[in-house]
């Protein structure tokens, strides 16, 4: 079986420079996870392909990197800042072929920079940081995994405060859960317990039983981890 059978080509237009380009996506039957972690990180067996390698689109012409969650609106002066900080330093190259882990990591870092300069929603930036942490997890690089989980946590907290998740793929319950779970994974057990409780007690809890049940389980895990930490001190 040729690897390219696992992919299909998608035509895109850069939301920054408006130039057309092509990129790859993984066909769903080649990207079935055998396990999903408690922060929704998918795990794939050999022979399957991780679609998160291709979540970020990179314009080969100008270097602007973005996901389909980016809005096409640019705040005043942001285009000039992007031109100076990204496009003027860009060496033209093609991310539209099969990517290795290093290209996937670079694509996410480019998108986090681009999204920050564009002042994209915190919920969108959090999702990029979280997926980047997942890629580092797959490489057993715990230092970088924790670094980007920390960035994702901060962005999710900002998103909750500002309610800027509105209009994204994230609901308030999901944002609260992710704050809890990332806090737990970073050893901030008291905060984790507090945010899982916010999910369980949320006004929409009765309509979202799946994530509420997950929050109950992770609340229990965080309480146990906090207890074990106390014993070891």
C-alpha positions, 0 to 999 in steps of 0.5 A: 500500500502506498502511503499517499493512499492514506491522504487526499489533497485539499485546495486552500486560499491563504487568509493572509496573502490570498494566494492559493495553495494545496495541502494534505489531509488524512483519510479518516479510515487511516486515522483511527485511534486505539486510545484517547487520553483524558485530555482528548489526545488520540493515540495511533498504532503503526500503519495509521496516520495522525491527522493532527500532523496536518491540522495546521495549514502553512502558506508556502508563499508568505509563511502564514500558518493557520487552522480552519478555526482561524477567523478571516478577519485581521485587526487593524495593523496586525497585517503589517506586524505579520509582514515584518515578523513572519513574511519578511523572514520566510524562506519559501518551502512546501508543507503540502506534502507528507509531513514528518514530526519535525515539520508538524512541530514547526507548523504548529509553532508557526501557527501559534506565532501567527495566531498571536500576532493576529490576536486570534481567540484564546480558545483557538490558540489554546487548541494549537498549544494543546495539540502541540503538547500532544505531538511532544507526548507522542515523542516522549518529550515531557519537558516540551509537552508540559511547556505547551500544556502550560501555555494551553492552560493559560489560554483556556483560562483567558478564554473562560474569563473573556468568554471568547470561546463563543463561536468556536468549537469549544463550549463553556463546559469543555473549556472548564474541563480542559482547565481542570484536566491540564491543571491536574496534569501539571500537578495543580491539584487544588485548581483541578478539583475546583474546575472539575466541580464547576463542570459538575455544578454547571447549569448545563450539566444535565444536558452534557452528561458525557463530559460531566461524567468525565469531570466526576472521574477526573475530580476523583483522580485529582483528589487522590493525586493531591492526597498522595502528594500530601503523604509524600511531603 
